[in-house]
């Protein structure tokens, strides 16, 4: 395991490593190290018992029939990774991420929404429903189409002038992030997650502020170029971290 903090969202880390642990592919120590990353603690809270250690909480999910964990990274107008009910969707949207525990047939067992206090994260359990998900191929194609379109638009808007670090990222799209994934995650999904994370970081950097924009039209053009890329990036990460849509031979 790398001693550098991961750039993956907490929901993706929990989905990957939690699934590997549920399926007996990693030991508890590796699960804890990977999910905690730079955080001090991750707990799982149930309505009847309150917060429990991560491994104990995942053990309860396993006893309830959970075979895997899948990530959700919803945003306003795009509840990707969520299937309901409304209370779970609203909590996940507010947090910006969630995890859904599913059984071997893909039916939801429970949803988990992170609540962060300082360096501690508590995954609060809530009822969840089966999800509609982009498959890996669909998410891959959408991301491949969105990246060059956004890059062309940002180049026309002179991205190098107002965000040189964004220009640097766009120039290095062929350079892949070295993500550490547990056994069982298909290599195609690891590569898709790396590209999705790269695209998400471009969007976050470019939307940090409106510096360098000379007019309201430029600001809007910038956002219009980045919203589809952000959507494609989140969908890529969700597909890469949702075992329900992984290739059959990865289970």
Rosetta blueprint (number, residue, H / E / L):
1 X L
2 X L
3 X L
4 X L
5 X L
6 X L
7 X L
8 X L
9 X L
10 X H
11 X H
12 X H
13 X H
14 X H
15 X H
16 X H
17 X H
18 X H
19 X H
20 X H
21 X H
22 X H
23 X L
24 X L
25 X L
26 X L
27 X L
28 X H
29 X H
30 X H
31 X H
32 X H
33 X H
34 X H
35 X H
36 X H
37 X L
38 X L
39 X L
40 X L
41 X E
42 X E
43 X E
44 X E
45 X E
46 X E
47 X L
48 X L
49 X L
50 X E
51 X E
52 X E
53 X E
54 X H
55 X H
56 X H
57 X H
58 X H
59 X H
60 X H
61 X H
62 X H
63 X H
64 X L
65 X L
66 X L
67 X L
68 X E
69 X E
70 X E
71 X E
72 X E
73 X L
74 X L
75 X E
76 X L
77 X L
78 X E
79 X L
80 X L
81 X L
82 X L
83 X L
84 X L
85 X L
86 X H
87 X H
88 X H
89 X H
90 X H
91 X H
92 X H
93 X H
94 X H
95 X H
96 X L
97 X L
98 X E
99 X E
100 X E
101 X E
102 X E
103 X L
104 X L
105 X L
106 X L
107 X L
108 X E
109 X E
110 X E
111 X E
112 X E
113 X E
114 X E
115 X E
116 X E
117 X E
118 X L
119 X L
120 X E
121 X E
122 X E
123 X E
124 X E
125 X E
126 X E
127 X L
128 X L
129 X L
130 X L
131 X L
132 X L
133 X L
134 X L
135 X L
136 X H
137 X H
138 X H
139 X H
140 X H
141 X H
142 X H
143 X H
144 X H
145 X H
146 X H
147 X H
148 X H
149 X H
150 X H
151 X H
152 X H
153 X H
154 X H
155 X H
156 X H
157 X L
158 X L
159 X H
160 X H
161 X H
162 X H
163 X L
164 X H
165 X H
166 X H
167 X H
168 X H
169 X H
170 X H
171 X H
172 X L
173 X L
174 X L
175 X L
176 X L
177 X L
178 X L
179 X L
180 X L
181 X L
182 X L
183 X L
184 X L
185 X L
186 X L
187 X H
188 X H
189 X H
190 X H
191 X H
192 X H
193 X H
194 X H
195 X H
196 X H
197 X H
198 X H
199 X H
200 X H
201 X H
202 X H
203 X H
204 X H
205 X H
206 X H
207 X L
208 X L
209 X L
210 X L
211 X L
212 X L
213 X L
214 X L
215 X L
216 X H
217 X H
218 X H
219 X H
220 X H
221 X H
222 X H
223 X H
224 X H
225 X H
226 X H
227 X H
228 X H
229 X H
230 X H
231 X H
232 X H
233 X H
234 X H
235 X H
236 X H
237 X H
238 X H
239 X H
240 X H
241 X L
242 X E
243 X H
244 X H
245 X H
246 X L
247 X L
248 X H
249 X H
250 X H
251 X L
